């Protein structure tokens, strides 16, 4: 039986905002990806913003999911941004070299201040 997952998805400021709750692992990454794809393909969003405030751990399926979301956004001339990234998760992202290809922000406010003129 598949483990349930909790992810909220909404459009905010012309971007698709996704809040990952808890962890992304082998049991739930496919469901999460399908849900995001459906929402992303419906709208006019180019960018995807992933809020990691409630994400405690990021296993390899989660890293793979982030890379696929990056590909989805760039194929649409957009970008993937990560906000509310804890020091622990930033360490994982840096170790995986994702800090070199993704916009990573400590807070959502930091992101919004830097990208407020973009829609």
Order of alpha helices (4+ residues) and beta strands (2+ residues): beta-beta-alpha-beta-alpha-beta-alpha-beta-alpha
